Amino acid sequence: MLKRNAVRFIVVAVLVAILAVGGWILWQYMSSRESTDDAEIDGHVYPVSTRISGTIKTVYVEENQHIAAGQLIAEIDPADYQTALENAEASVGEAAGEAEAASPAVPITQTTTSTNVSTSQEGVTAAQADLAAVKQNRDAAVARLKQAEADNTVAQADLARYAALVQKDEVPRQQYDRQVAVAKSAEQTVEANRDAVAAASQQVDEAESRVRQAQSTASAMAKNAQQQVAVQSATVKQKNAKRAEMQAQLDQARLNLSYTKIYSPADGVVGRKNLEIGMRVQPGQELLAIVELHDIWVTANYKETQLRHVRPGQPVTIHVDTFGADYDGYVESMPGATGAQFSLLPPENATGNYVKVVQRLPVRIRFKGRVSPDLRLRPGMSVETTIHLNQ
């Protein structure tokens, strides 16, 4: 009986030891990896849209078709844009002609205004010289008047003496008559010289007026010269600006014409095609999407409690549900925030309606090596990922 109990004790002890060792091994195994089935394959999906409005003329691709980067996808009817390009070219030619025609006007205006200013200054000099001459003539006339008045004074005095002598018959009547003629001639000479002085003074006034007019003209010429040059320079700048504007419109017209041909931005597969011949499209309207197959990765949404020991570079086993196959990968990067923070309505715990929920973080996992499109891995496929923490 004792022997039988001892055997039972030993068997139980062995079983407990086996379970303990197995549990410890299982715990070590489970604690060395983190797994989730909330994961999928991701990749680049390029939306293809149009930059211009128009009618689809030709479509060169079909849904699910493999396409190369730069391959022609569709064409928009270019007739309107070809006409716009020709109009823009004509406008550029016209603006260029106007600018070239206006360019010589600046030096011509500078030369003309400089000549006019010089001429007006010469007119001032000539008018001043003429004024000086007529002033000299007036001064000479005044001198002659004074001399005539002096001679007249002498002649009138002599006449008075001769008149007294002729009454006394002390001088011949003939000699008196000659003195009368001399006195009258002296008076006439005085009058003539007075008229000459008046005429000379008039000429001086007229000459002074011409000087003032010449000076005013010269001053106006000097002021207008800079304004005329500035106006011509502004006109040239305006013409050049118009030519630049027309050139910009021409460049835009060329771009718009080039936009009538729509090309693939990358290698991939056509998806979400919404493009048919005769369709009227608007700028920004999405026509289709290109799914790139050469650069794919896995987004695994791990619970925050699973990420304590997860680091970039750790190996990962990727199980693809579609094929039931496993692929090798590694943790490429950790996210900057939980997935909820990027949702349309992120949680706001400060409102008071706080319920603690374990959050998930999207961890990016890369396949090791270059993924061949022949593997038929596609964005959106469900996968299960296991991160090996101790490797």
C-alpha positions as CSV (number, residue, x, y, z in Angstrom):
1,M,0.0,0.0,0.0
2,L,2.8,2.4,0.9
3,K,4.6,1.4,-2.3
4,R,1.5,2.2,-4.4
5,N,1.1,5.6,-2.8
6,A,4.7,6.5,-3.4
7,V,4.3,5.7,-7.1
8,R,1.3,7.9,-7.3
9,F,3.1,10.7,-5.5
10,I,6.0,10.4,-7.9
11,V,3.7,10.4,-11.0
12,V,1.9,13.5,-9.7
13,A,5.1,15.3,-9.0
14,V,6.4,14.5,-12.4
15,L,3.2,15.7,-14.0
16,V,3.3,18.9,-12.0
17,A,6.9,19.5,-13.0
18,I,6.1,18.8,-16.7
19,L,3.1,21.2,-16.5
20,A,5.3,23.9,-14.8
21,V,8.1,23.6,-17.3
22,G,5.5,23.6,-20.2
23,G,3.8,26.6,-18.7
24,W,7.0,28.4,-18.3
25,I,8.0,27.6,-21.9
26,L,4.6,28.6,-23.1
27,W,4.8,31.9,-21.2
28,Q,8.3,32.6,-22.5
29,Y,7.0,31.9,-26.0
30,M,3.9,34.1,-25.7
31,S,5.7,36.9,-24.0
32,S,8.3,37.0,-26.8
33,R,5.9,37.9,-29.5
34,E,2.9,40.2,-30.2
35,S,0.2,39.3,-32.7
36,T,-2.8,40.9,-34.3
37,D,-5.3,40.1,-37.0
38,D,-6.3,43.8,-37.3
39,A,-3.9,44.4,-40.2
40,E,-4.0,44.9,-43.9
41,I,-1.7,45.5,-46.8
42,D,-1.3,49.1,-47.8
43,G,0.2,50.8,-50.8
44,H,0.3,54.0,-52.9
45,V,-2.9,54.8,-54.7
46,Y,-2.5,57.7,-57.1
47,P,-5.7,59.5,-58.1
48,V,-5.6,60.7,-61.7
49,S,-7.6,63.9,-62.4
50,T,-7.8,66.5,-65.1
51,R,-6.5,70.0,-64.9
52,I,-8.8,71.4,-67.5
53,S,-12.4,71.1,-68.7
54,G,-13.4,69.4,-71.9
55,T,-14.8,66.4,-73.6
56,I,-13.0,63.0,-73.5
57,K,-11.9,62.2,-77.0
58,T,-10.0,58.9,-76.6
59,V,-9.5,56.4,-73.7
60,Y,-6.5,54.1,-73.8
61,V,-6.9,52.0,-70.6
62,E,-9.4,49.6,-69.0
63,E,-10.2,48.6,-65.5
64,N,-7.5,46.4,-63.8
65,Q,-5.0,47.0,-66.7
66,H,-1.3,47.1,-65.9
67,I,0.1,50.5,-66.9
68,A,3.6,52.0,-67.0
69,A,4.6,55.4,-65.7
70,G,4.2,58.1,-68.4
71,Q,1.8,55.9,-70.5
72,L,-1.0,57.8,-72.2
73,I,-4.3,57.3,-70.4
74,A,-6.8,59.5,-72.3
75,E,-7.1,62.6,-74.5
76,I,-9.4,65.6,-74.2
77,D,-10.6,67.2,-77.4
78,P,-7.8,69.8,-78.0
79,A,-9.7,71.9,-80.6
80,D,-10.6,74.7,-78.2
81,Y,-7.2,74.8,-76.6
82,Q,-5.4,74.8,-80.0
83,T,-7.5,77.8,-81.0
84,A,-6.7,79.5,-77.7
85,L,-3.0,78.9,-78.3
86,E,-3.1,80.4,-81.8
87,N,-4.9,83.5,-80.4
88,A,-2.3,83.8,-77.6
89,E,0.5,83.6,-80.2
90,A,-1.1,86.3,-82.2
91,S,-1.6,88.5,-79.1
92,V,2.1,88.0,-78.2
93,G,3.1,89.0,-81.7
94,E,1.0,92.1,-81.6
95,A,2.2,93.1,-78.1
96,A,5.8,92.5,-79.2
97,G,5.3,94.7,-82.2
98,E,3.9,97.5,-80.1
99,A,6.7,97.2,-77.6
100,E,9.4,97.3,-80.3
101,A,7.7,100.3,-82.0
102,A,7.6,102.2,-78.7
103,S,11.2,101.5,-77.7
104,P,12.8,104.0,-80.0
105,A,10.4,106.7,-78.9
106,V,12.4,107.3,-75.7
107,P,15.8,108.2,-77.3
108,I,13.9,110.1,-80.0
109,T,12.0,112.1,-77.4
110,Q,15.2,112.7,-75.4
111,T,16.9,114.1,-78.5
112,T,13.9,116.1,-79.6
113,T,13.4,117.6,-76.1
114,S,17.1,118.3,-75.8
115,T,17.1,120.1,-79.1
116,N,14.0,122.1,-78.1
117,V,15.5,123.1,-74.8
118,S,18.7,124.2,-76.6
119,T,16.7,126.1,-79.2
120,S,14.7,127.8,-76.5
121,Q,17.8,128.8,-74.6
122,E,19.2,130.2,-77.9
123,G,16.0,132.2,-78.3
124,V,16.4,133.6,-74.8
125,T,20.0,134.6,-75.7
126,A,18.9,136.2,-79.0
127,A,16.1,138.1,-77.3
128,Q,18.4,139.4,-74.7
129,A,20.9,140.5,-77.3
130,D,18.1,142.2,-79.2
131,L,17.0,143.9,-76.0
132,A,20.5,145.2,-75.4
133,A,20.6,146.5,-78.9
134,V,17.3,148.4,-78.7
135,K,18.3,149.8,-75.3
136,Q,21.5,151.1,-76.9
137,N,19.3,152.7,-79.7
138,R,17.0,154.2,-77.1
139,D,20.0,155.6,-75.1
140,A,21.4,157.1,-78.3
141,A,18.0,158.6,-79.1
142,V,17.8,160.1,-75.6
143,A,21.2,161.6,-76.1
144,R,20.3,163.1,-79.4
145,L,17.1,164.5,-77.8
146,K,19.1,166.2,-75.1
147,Q,21.5,167.6,-77.7
148,A,18.5,168.8,-79.8
149,E,16.9,170.4,-76.8
150,A,20.1,172.1,-75.9
151,D,20.5,173.4,-79.5
152,N,16.9,174.5,-79.5
153,T,17.4,176.4,-76.3
154,V,20.4,178.2,-77.9
155,A,18.4,178.8,-81.1
156,Q,15.4,180.3,-79.2
157,A,17.7,182.6,-77.2
158,D,19.4,183.8,-80.3
159,L,16.0,184.4,-82.0
160,A,14.9,186.5,-79.1
161,R,18.1,188.6,-79.3
162,Y,17.7,189.0,-83.1
163,A,14.1,190.0,-82.6
164,A,15.2,192.9,-80.3
165,L,17.9,193.9,-82.7
166,V,15.8,193.8,-85.8
167,Q,13.3,196.1,-84.2
168,K,16.1,198.6,-83.6
169,D,17.3,198.0,-87.2
170,E,20.6,197.0,-85.8
171,V,20.7,193.8,-87.9
172,P,19.5,193.2,-91.4
173,R,16.0,191.6,-91.8
174,Q,17.5,188.8,-93.8
175,Q,19.7,187.7,-91.0
176,Y,16.8,187.7,-88.6
177,D,14.8,185.6,-91.0
178,R,17.7,183.1,-91.2
179,Q,17.7,183.0,-87.3
180,V,13.9,182.4,-87.3
181,A,14.4,179.4,-89.7
182,V,17.2,178.0,-87.5
183,A,15.0,178.3,-84.4
184,K,12.1,176.6,-86.1
185,S,14.4,173.8,-87.4
186,A,15.7,173.3,-83.8
187,E,12.2,172.9,-82.5
188,Q,11.4,170.4,-85.3
189,T,14.6,168.5,-84.5
190,V,13.6,168.3,-80.8
191,E,10.2,167.0,-81.8
192,A,11.7,164.5,-84.1
193,N,14.1,163.3,-81.5
194,R,11.3,163.0,-79.0
195,D,9.4,160.8,-81.4
196,A,12.6,158.8,-81.9
197,V,13.0,158.3,-78.1
198,A,9.3,157.2,-77.8
199,A,9.8,154.8,-80.7
200,A,13.0,153.4,-79.2
201,S,11.3,153.0,-75.8
202,Q,8.5,151.1,-77.5
203,Q,11.0,148.8,-79.1
204,V,12.6,148.3,-75.7
205,D,9.3,147.3,-74.2
206,E,8.6,144.9,-77.0
207,A,12.1,143.4,-76.7
208,E,11.7,143.0,-73.0
209,S,8.4,141.2,-73.7
210,R,10.1,138.9,-76.1
211,V,12.8,138.2,-73.5
212,R,10.1,137.3,-71.0
213,Q,8.3,135.1,-73.5
214,A,11.5,133.4,-74.6
215,Q,12.4,132.7,-70.9
216,S,9.0,131.4,-70.2
217,T,9.2,129.2,-73.3
218,A,12.6,127.9,-72.2
219,S,11.4,127.2,-68.7
220,A,8.4,125.3,-70.0
221,M,10.6,123.4,-72.4
222,A,13.0,122.4,-69.6
223,K,10.1,121.2,-67.4
224,N,8.2,119.4,-70.1
225,A,11.4,117.7,-71.4
226,Q,11.6,115.4,-68.4
227,Q,7.9,114.8,-68.4
228,Q,7.8,113.9,-72.0
229,V,10.7,111.5,-71.5
230,A,9.0,110.0,-68.5
231,V,5.8,109.6,-70.4
232,Q,7.5,107.8,-73.2
233,S,9.4,105.6,-70.7
234,A,6.2,104.7,-69.0
235,T,4.6,103.9,-72.3
236,V,7.5,101.6,-73.2
237,K,7.2,99.9,-69.8
238,Q,3.5,99.5,-70.3
239,K,4.0,97.9,-73.7
240,N,6.7,95.6,-72.3
241,A,4.4,94.7,-69.4
242,K,1.6,93.9,-71.9
243,R,4.0,91.8,-73.9
244,A,5.0,89.9,-70.7
245,E,1.3,89.4,-69.9
246,M,0.6,88.1,-73.3
247,Q,3.6,85.8,-73.1
248,A,2.3,84.4,-69.8
249,Q,-1.1,83.8,-71.4
250,L,0.7,82.1,-74.3
251,D,2.6,79.8,-71.8
252,Q,-0.7,79.0,-70.1
253,A,-2.3,78.2,-73.4
254,R,0.5,75.8,-74.2
255,L,0.2,74.2,-70.8
256,N,-3.6,73.9,-71.3
257,L,-3.0,72.2,-74.7
258,S,-0.5,69.8,-73.1
259,Y,-3.1,69.0,-70.4
260,T,-5.4,67.6,-73.0
261,K,-3.2,64.4,-72.9
262,I,-3.4,62.6,-69.5
263,Y,-0.5,60.4,-68.6
264,S,0.0,57.8,-65.8
265,P,2.0,59.1,-62.8
266,A,3.4,55.7,-61.9
267,D,3.6,52.0,-62.7
268,G,0.6,50.1,-61.4
269,V,-2.9,48.8,-62.0
270,V,-5.9,50.9,-63.2
271,G,-8.7,51.0,-60.6
272,R,-11.8,53.0,-59.9
273,K,-12.1,54.0,-63.5
274,N,-14.7,56.6,-64.2
275,L,-13.7,57.6,-67.7
276,E,-15.6,57.1,-71.0
277,I,-15.4,58.7,-74.5
278,G,-17.7,61.7,-74.8
279,M,-17.7,62.4,-71.0
280,R,-17.5,66.1,-70.1
281,V,-14.9,66.6,-67.4
282,Q,-14.1,69.5,-65.1
283,P,-10.8,70.6,-63.5
284,G,-10.0,68.4,-60.5
285,Q,-12.4,65.7,-61.4
286,E,-11.0,62.3,-60.5
287,L,-11.0,60.0,-63.6
288,L,-9.3,56.8,-62.2
289,A,-6.7,55.6,-59.7
290,I,-3.3,53.9,-60.2
291,V,-2.5,51.3,-57.6
292,E,1.3,50.9,-57.3
293,L,2.3,47.3,-56.7
294,H,6.1,47.7,-56.3
295,D,5.9,49.6,-53.0
296,I,3.6,48.0,-50.5
297,W,3.6,47.5,-46.8
298,V,1.4,46.3,-43.9
299,T,-0.5,48.5,-41.5
300,A,-1.0,46.5,-38.3
301,N,-3.3,48.1,-35.7
302,Y,-1.9,46.9,-32.4
303,K,-3.4,47.6,-29.0
304,E,-1.5,50.1,-27.0
305,T,-0.9,47.5,-24.3
306,Q,0.9,45.3,-26.9
307,L,3.5,47.9,-27.8
308,R,5.6,48.2,-24.6
309,H,8.5,46.2,-26.1
310,V,8.0,46.9,-29.8
311,R,10.8,48.7,-31.5
312,P,11.6,49.5,-35.2
313,G,13.7,46.8,-36.9
314,Q,12.2,43.8,-35.0
315,P,11.4,40.9,-37.3
316,V,7.8,40.1,-38.2
317,T,6.0,37.1,-39.6
318,I,3.2,38.2,-42.0
319,H,0.5,35.7,-42.7
320,V,-1.7,36.6,-45.8
321,D,-5.2,35.2,-45.4
322,T,-5.8,35.1,-49.2
323,F,-3.0,32.6,-49.9
324,G,-2.5,31.1,-46.4
325,A,1.2,31.9,-46.8
326,D,3.7,33.5,-44.5
327,Y,6.2,36.3,-45.5
328,D,9.1,37.8,-43.6
329,G,9.0,41.4,-42.6
330,Y,10.2,43.9,-40.1
331,V,8.8,46.8,-38.1
332,E,9.6,49.9,-40.1
333,S,8.2,52.7,-37.9
334,M,5.9,53.5,-35.0
335,P,3.0,55.9,-35.4
336,G,2.8,59.5,-34.1
337,A,-0.6,59.0,-32.6
338,T,-3.4,56.5,-32.2
339,G,-5.8,55.8,-35.1
340,A,-8.6,57.6,-33.2
341,Q,-6.7,60.8,-33.3
342,F,-6.9,60.8,-37.1
343,S,-10.6,60.0,-37.3
344,L,-13.2,62.5,-38.4
345,L,-14.4,63.0,-34.9
346,P,-11.5,62.3,-32.5
347,P,-12.4,61.5,-28.9
348,E,-12.6,64.5,-26.6
349,N,-12.2,63.2,-23.0
350,A,-12.4,66.7,-21.5
351,T,-16.2,66.8,-22.1
352,G,-16.8,64.6,-19.1
353,N,-18.2,61.6,-21.1
354,Y,-15.0,59.7,-20.5
355,V,-15.0,55.9,-21.0
356,K,-11.6,54.3,-21.0
357,V,-11.1,52.3,-24.2
358,V,-7.9,50.5,-25.2
359,Q,-6.6,52.4,-28.2
360,R,-4.9,50.9,-31.3
361,L,-1.9,52.3,-33.0
362,P,-1.1,51.7,-36.7
363,V,2.4,50.2,-36.9
364,R,4.0,50.1,-40.3
365,I,5.6,46.8,-41.3
366,R,7.7,46.3,-44.4
367,F,8.2,43.1,-46.3
368,K,11.8,42.1,-46.5
369,G,13.3,42.6,-49.9
370,R,11.5,43.9,-53.0
371,V,8.0,42.6,-53.3
372,S,7.3,41.3,-56.8
373,P,3.9,42.0,-58.3
374,D,3.8,38.3,-59.3
375,L,3.1,37.5,-55.6
376,R,-0.4,39.0,-56.2
377,L,-0.2,40.9,-53.0
378,R,-2.7,43.8,-53.2
379,P,-3.5,46.8,-50.9
380,G,-6.5,46.0,-48.8
381,M,-5.8,42.3,-48.3
382,S,-6.3,41.1,-44.7
383,V,-3.2,39.7,-42.9
384,E,-2.1,38.6,-39.5
385,T,1.2,39.9,-38.1
386,T,3.4,38.5,-35.4
387,I,6.2,40.7,-34.0
388,H,9.2,38.7,-32.6
389,L,10.3,40.8,-29.6
390,N,13.4,38.9,-28.6
391,Q,15.1,38.5,-32.0
